Amino acid sequence: AGVEGKHCRIRAPLIAWSKERIVREGMALGVDYGMTVSCYQADGEGRACGKCDACRLRRAGFEAAGVPDPTRYR
């Protein structure tokens, strides 16, 4: 967020990457995807709904990468 009258710069280096590429790169870097949540409606325990756009895109990315999705779904 910026302050009125001040400039800010937003960097989003992964914006053009596919979810598959993000998953593969994360695996190569040792990311523990079990500690991440993408769901718009995750519950208090971090369990994902499995139905929102973020959940569907995440599942598709893991599937395309050939990597098991460690997400805990409700």
QUILIN-V237788 format. One record per backbone hydrogen bond with DSSP energy under -0.5 kcal/mol. NH is the residue of the N-H (numbers start at 1). CO is the residue of the C=O. If there is no record, write none. Layout:
nh->NH co->CO
nh->NH co->CO
//
This chain:
nh->6 co->3
nh->11 co->9
nh->12 co->10
nh->15 co->12
nh->17 co->14
nh->22 co->18
nh->23 co->19
nh->24 co->20
nh->25 co->21
nh->26 co->22
nh->27 co->23
nh->28 co->24
nh->29 co->25
nh->30 co->26
nh->30 co->27
nh->31 co->26
nh->33 co->31
nh->35 co->32
nh->36 co->33
nh->42 co->39
nh->43 co->47
nh->46 co->43
nh->48 co->72
nh->56 co->52
nh->57 co->53
nh->58 co->54
nh->59 co->55
nh->60 co->56
nh->61 co->57
nh->62 co->58
nh->63 co->59
nh->64 co->60
nh->65 co->61
nh->66 co->62
nh->66 co->63
nh->67 co->62
nh->70 co->68
nh->73 co->71
nh->74 co->48
//
